[in-house]
Amino acid sequence: MTSPFSRPPDDLGLGRVVSEESGERYLNKDGTFNVERRGLGWQAISVYGALLTAPWWLFFLSMGGLYLALNALFGLAYFSMGAGALSELPRLGEARYLACFFFSVQTFGTIGYGHVYPVSLAAELTVTLEAFVSLLGVALATGVLFARFSRPQSRILFSHWAVVAPFEGGQALMFRLVNGRRSQLMNARIEVVHTQFTAPKAQTAPETQTPETQTPEAQTPEAQTPPGQGAPALTAQRRKRSFTPLELERAQVTLFPLAWTIVHPITPQSPYWGATPQSLRDHDAEILVLFSALDEAVQQTIHARSSYKAHELRWHHRFSDLFRRSPAGELYVDIAHLSGTEATPPVKTPSR
């Protein structure tokens, strides 16, 4: 039995508000989302997750800053114990604090030059604590660094343009993608969804409706018809987005060593049948691309996302050839021309 509350998956999980009211594109070209989650509080902060996903420069900057901060803190602790806590150190001022700081660096890294050593019990206990902190710190930093290197990271390059080009006597929507890393990908799969706002429909309101038969929404003061006036002729409906999976010539390839041209034949069942650049812009059309494949090097699944808006479609163009030959006669793919297109004669298609 079908649940009365079930709904077809027509919004890809982004929700009605985002589907109908967002004025931005769903997916950026790099696959990131435009919708943010705010008000989660400090409980949403994951230090481990942030260190895994941060850029490399920010990761090393954070690790270096934490390392210096810990040594500065322990250096301050040695400095506050007085001149007799450590041997062979200056007794006053900035020179003594710097000596305490560098003694902390030696202790933290288990370097142990030996000419400075703790004398008092407080200094011995502080050295013990710092040795324990350094043991944990090095282990955690090493683990995070290894996790960052072992994470499967994709670099799928999508063509900047999608084209509407001649295809088997008709037309087809096409775009290209290629693996931007030297690793090999297997069992590559792709899903392409067309989304746009549908034209709002007008609905004739009922002529008469008693309070007993009115819905709760119709009984609100804003929805009630003032006495002495007839019911409104038309009621405007909220605009709604439609999501249409596009039928592809091929949605999966076992081997993906070269560039892959994704082809959606434009048939009468396609949302692009009879469409024009202006009609797609008027309906805020967008093409959502979801890609996944198995990385042979790490034996893990990688994912990539991208999208194309109406102004990123080139009509009556086709992609230029990617294949080149070296002077020695070897065939290769020139990725620099991934987005290269060339004009084609227009193909007439029926209008809607």
N, C-alpha and C positions, 0 to 999 in steps of 0.2 A: 504494500500500500504506500502510495506516495504521500509524503508529509505535506500538509497545506502550507507550511512555512518554507518549503524548499524553493530555491530560486536557481535558474540556470546560471552557470558561471560566465556572465556577460560583462564583467568588469575586471577580470584578471586579478581579483583580490585587492584592488585599490579603493573600492568603496564608491558609493553613489555620489558623495560630495565631491570627491576628486574627479570622478568621471564627468559630472555635469557642471561643476562650478569652477574648476581650475582653469585659468587662462594660460597656463604654461604647458610646454610639451611634457609628456609623460616621462620619457627617458632622454637624458642628454646623450650627445654623441659618444661620450666615454662610458655610457651605461649606468651612470649615477642617477638617482631619483631626485626630483625637485621638491617632494613633500618631506618636511622635517617633523620630527617628534619632539615637542618641547614640554617642559613641566614634569619630567620624569624624576627629578631630584637626584641627590648624590648616590642613591641606591643603584642607579643605572650605570654608574661609572665602573668600568672594568679595566684595571691597570694592565692586566695581562693582554686583554683584547686590544687595548690602545697601543701597547708596545709591539704587538704582532702586525697591526695594520698601518702604523705610522710610517711615513717615508723614511728612507735610510738616514738622511741627514738629520731628521728630527730624532730618530732612535739613538744615534751616536751622540747627539747633543744632549739628550736627556740622560744617557748613561754617564757621559763625562761630567755633566752638572751634578748628578747625584754623587759621583765619586769624589769630586772636589768638596761638596757640601759635607759629606761624612768626615773627610779628613780635616776640614776646617773645624768641625764640631769637636772631634777628638783632640785636635791641637789646642783648642780653647780649654778643654778639660785639663790637659797637662799643664797649660799655662796658669790656670787658676790654682793649681796645687802648690805653687811657690817654687822658689829657685832650687830647693833641695830635693825635688821629686825626681829629677833626671840628672844624670851626670854629664859633665863637660858641656854645659850649655851656657850661653850668655845669661847674665842675671837680670838684665833690665830691658824694657822697651820692645820695640818692633823686632829687633834682631832675635830676641828670646822667643817671641811668638812664632816667627818663621822657623826657628830651629825645632820648636814643638810640632809645627805643622809637618815638616819634612820627616821628623821622627815617626809621626803617625803614618805617613806615606810608606815608610820602610816597614813598619809593623803590619799595615794593611796588606802589603804585597809580599810579606814574609821575606824581605830582602836581607835585613839584619846585618848592617855593616859592622856593628859591634863596638864602635867608639862611644855610642850613647846607649845607656841602658837605664831601666827604672831603678830607683833607690828606695823610695818609700813604699809602704804597703798599698796606699791608695793608687800609686802609679802602677804597681804590679796588677792590682785588680782591674784597672782601666785597660791595661795591655791585654789581659785575659778576655775582657769583654770585646775589645776591638778585634782580637783574633777570631772570636766566635762570629762577630758580625761580618768580617771579611770572608770567612768560610762560607756562610750562607749567601753573601752577596755575589761571590764569584760563581757559586753553583747556580744561583738564579739567573745571573746574566748569561752564563754559558747555555743554560737551558732555553732561554728566550732567543738567543742568537741562533741556536740550532733549529728551533721551531720556525724561525723566520726563513732560514735557508731551505728547510724541508717542506714549506708550504707550496702547493702547486699554484703557480701564478701564470695566468694566461696573458698573451699579448696578441689578440686577434685583431688584425687590421681590416677595417671595413672601408669600402670605397666611399669617398666623400659624397658622391652623387648616386642616386638611383636613376635608371633610364627607362623610358617607354620606347622600345625598339621593335623593329619587325621580327616576327618569329613564326615560322611555318605557315606562311600565307596570311597571318594575322599580326597581332601585336602581343607583347609580353612586358611585364614589369620585371626589371632585372637590377641586381646589385652584386658586387663582388666582395669576397673576403679572402684573407690569406693568413696563415700562421706566421706571426712575427718573431718567433723564436726558432732555434735550430733543432729543438726536440721534435719528435714525430708524434702526430695525433692519430688516434684510431677511433672508429665508430662515431664519426662526427654526425650530429643531429642538429637540425635547425627548425624553428617554428616562427612563422611570420603571421602577424595579426594586423588587420587594417581597422582603424578606429576613426570615427567621425561623428559629428553631431547630426542627428536626423532632423528633418524639417518639423517644426512644431505643428501639431494638428489642432484643429478647432472642434470642439464638442458642443453639440446642442444641449442646452440645459432642459430639464423636465419642465413642462408647463405648470403643473401644480404638484405640491408636495406638502403633506400634512406633517406636523411636528412628530407624529408617531412613526412616520416612515422615513424621516430625515436621518441621515447619518450624523454622527457627532460633529464632523467637520462642517456640515451644512447648517447646524444649529448655532454656530458661533455668530456674534453680532456682525462680523465683517461679511459673512456669507448670506445673511438674511436679506430678503428683498423688502425695501421700505413699503409700508402700507400704501395702497393706491397706485403702485407701479407694477408693471408686468415683469416677468422673469427676463433676465438678460438673454439675448439671442445666442451669443457665443461665449464660451469659457475657454480662456487660453490655457494650454498645458505647459508644464515645465519642459524645457528642452532636455533631450536625452541623448546620450552617446550610445552608439552601436559598436559592437566588436565582432569582426568577421574574420575567422581564420582563413588564410589564403591557401588555395590548393597550389602545390608546387610541382614542377616537373620532377624534381628529386629532392626529398627531404632528409635523406641519410646517405652517407658514403662510408664505406668500410675503411678506405685509405684516404688520407688528406695531406699528401706531400706537396701539392701545387696550389694554385689559386682555385677558388670555387665560385662559379657564377650561379647565383640563385635565380631561378626563372619561375615567374608566376604567369601562365598563359591567361590572357584577357579573353574570357569567354562570356556568353550572356549571363552566367551565374556569378561573374566577378563583380565586385563593387566598382571596378574601373571600366566596366563596359559602358561606353557612352560618356564617361567622365571627361572633364576638361580641366586645365590648370586652374581656371577661375572657380569652377564648382568645387574643387578640392579645397581651395583657400577659403571659400565661403563657408564650408562645413568644417573647417579646422581639422582636416584629415591628417593622420599620422600613421606611419608604418612602424610597428614594434617588432624588433628582431631579438630572438632568444636562441643562443647557441650553446651547445655542450659537446664535449668530446673527452676521450680517455687519453691522458698524457702517458705515452709509453715509458718515459724515463722514470716517473715516480709512481706509475700505476694508480693514479687518482684522477677523478673526473674534474675537469675545468669548466668554467662557465664564462660567457661573455654576453653583453647586451648592447644594443644600439637602437637608433630610430632614425626615421627620415620624415621630415615635414614636407608640405606641399611645395615649398619653394626650393627644396633640395631634389626635386624630380626634374630631369631633363627630358623633354618630349622630343620625339623624332631624332634621337641620338642613339648610338650604340657604343659599346666599350671598344677601345682600340686594343690591338693585339698585344698580349703580354710576353709572348714567347720571342726570344732572340737567340742568335747563334754566335758563339765566340769565334775568333779567327781560326781556332783549331777545329771548328765545326761542331762543338758541343752545344746542345740545346739547354737553355736556362730560362727562368722566369724573371723578368725585370720588374721588381716590386715598385720602383719609382713611378711606373705608369699605371698603378692600380686604379686610379680615378680618371685616367685619360679617356675621353670620349670623342666621337666624331659624328657629324651630322649625317642624317639619312633622309631620303625622300619621304614626305608625309604619307601616312597610310590612313585612309578615311575609315572611320568606325561609326556605326549608327549612334545617334544621340538618344538620350533617355526620353 
